[in-house]
Amino acid sequence: MDRYVIRQRRVFHARPETAFTEFWTSVTIAAELRRLGLRVRTGPEAIDLSQVPALPGPADLAQAADRARAWGAGEDDLRAVLAGHTAVVADLEGAAPGPTVAVRVDIDALPLPESTSSGHLPAREGFAALDREAMHACGHDGHIAVGLELARRLSAGDFAGRVRLLFQPAEEGGRGARAMLGADVLAGVDRLYALHLGLGLPVGDVAAGTHGFFANSKLRAVFTGRPSHAAAAPEEGRNALLAAAQATVGLYALPRFATADTRVNVGVLHAGTAPNIVAGTAELGLELRATSGEVCDELERRARNVLTAAGAAGEVAVRIEQIGGATTARCDPAAVRTVARAVRSLPEVTGVHENYRFGASDDATLLMRAVQANGGTATYVVVGASSPAPHHSPEFDIDEACLGIAADVLERAVRGTAEDPAV
């Protein structure tokens, strides 16, 4: 396999950056795409942050900028991304008329410390995360590398139509795709391919289409009560921690639905200042998922009622905001067939799935729906990676043999799209 794609994966793996702070990642991607001769859009031309909730604060942005500088990002390059505009869009014109094909890859990492075990390949080979507070624990480093490899292979323009590469920030949390839609990055797109590595498939298996996406809503609830002395005047307090804890129990008691699979998870609870003070504030972070968008909306309505009622019971104010989300989506049969044809011609592919169950959430679904609403087609492609540990865990990794396979799949799918009568 060409070492380019592996080298790129390892470079990005070592420098993980979380949602809207992907400063070094963004400027490095843009520089490489320009070197390859693509037309590149960054900053507000690639992403609209005006409606994005829960953006990183000034201190977090400043810290991320300093880290990017330490990793070698230049000041001129950084200027376009310092407010969180970390998306990159690149266009390439083919040698003959044809459709406009978009490929979406996500670029953000997770706030998770990486394993230092000698059994973990990045630790053993010396490309583990340089930032101990973040990690590429979902394969997005591989997605970046495959996107760049695809750009390299297509840079001669020896294909029909146009290719648009979407390097999307903030997939984790479900905010980046919606923000890129705000910058109209899908204008004129006829076909969209979204990529993911791993997701339970071994190397050699490829899913040309998927189903079972969960709609997703992420909420933050801030409880504001009144602190007081826990022994001398407990009755004067209004316990925000207790209200948040009661809300947590109530959220897990929400009913199941007969019409959809659902998930509820409270992943964050911060409260209080000292053991002898009735907690005056608490912050709770949760997510709701359902295989039906309508059920997810109803689950969110009920969750908001639980949060509000828990606050009311303790005379604690509650402020609730949605901080991210995704929807469900379907893969178009024509797009699935194009990928399946491309996959079956590859000797390294040993298993082809045309309707693989996804079983999680991804805001690429918003991009898929947007293309479909404009008369285009889309599919979500999964390339097996023989991951030794689950996604979002400190031991997560990919078998790097998947990178070349993914690039082959996307290249052949892009080239084959022009021959698809459905486009």
JOKAGI-V617827 format. One record per helix or strand of 3 or more residues. SS is the DSSP state (H for helix, E for strand). FROM is the first residue (numbers start at 1). TO is the last residue. If there is no record, write none. Layout:
# JOKAGI-V617827
ss-><SS & SS>
from-><FROM & FROM>
to-><TO & TO>
This chain:
# JOKAGI-V617827
ss-><H & H & E & H & H & H & E & E & H & H & E & H & E & E & E & H & H & E & E & H & E & H & E & H & E & H>
from-><3 & 23 & 39 & 43 & 58 & 75 & 88 & 96 & 121 & 140 & 160 & 176 & 191 & 205 & 215 & 234 & 240 & 262 & 281 & 293 & 317 & 333 & 351 & 364 & 377 & 401>
to-><13 & 35 & 41 & 45 & 70 & 78 & 93 & 106 & 125 & 154 & 168 & 182 & 197 & 207 & 224 & 236 & 252 & 271 & 290 & 313 & 326 & 344 & 353 & 373 & 383 & 417>
